[in-house]
Amino acid sequence: MTECRLVLARASAGAGARIGAVREAHLALIRPMAEAGSLILGVPLLEEDGAYRGSLMLVAEEALERYLEAEPFRREGIWESHTVQPFRIAPLPYRPLPAGPAPGRPSHVIALARDGQDSAAPARRMAAREAHLARVRPAAAEGLLAVGGALLDSPGGRMIGSLAITAHPAPEAARAWWAADPYVTEGVWRDVEWHSTRFAPLPYRPLPHCPLPGTA
């Protein structure tokens, strides 16, 4: 698996009205980062009607400080706050990320899930993990799962949650699909945050890839 840093930013009040003036500078920063591989993914957190509520960025560890210092959304107050967490991308048979043009409405849904905090939480995750992976591998191969992986409690540390982005038109459809996943049915995920999103046409490098058995 590939470890990076997940930057989760929350929009400031009135950011939606001001973001247009800053967007080109933001894209000018992240476009060469995507081409170089230091930005693995960057997507907005959106309401179902497309209103901006924040950003989710997957950034290579070595580029993180440089990126945050330069990010126009942070410098110009589009972001009210942000957090950084270690994240490990699951090597699945992903299709290439959507290349654009960006759709006018949200096209995907972000599930940001936190595991339970009780002492049995790590064992629950490990017990359900193989069944979960068996379900998401074909979803990645068919393009339903755009990217997924584990939130970590520290660099190289223990898995404490998940991030997954799926090609669903709205959170209700994503919730219905995930309802059958072992991480839900076996009580691994205890708190899930849902956001609509869409992809900007950036020159991303391929995600860590592991083909389906028998297809290599």
Secondary structure, DSSP 4 states (H G I P E B T S, - for coil): -EEEEEEEEEEPTTHHHHTHHHHHHHHHHHHHHHHHTSEEEEEEEE-TT--EEEEEEEE-GGGHHHHHHH-HHHHTTSEEEEEEEEEEE----PPPPP-SSPPSS--EEEEEEEE--STTHHHHHHHHHHHHHHHHHHHHHTTSEEEEEEEESSTT--EEEEEEEE--SSHHHHHHHHTTSHHHHTT-EEEEEEEEE------PPPPP--PPTT--
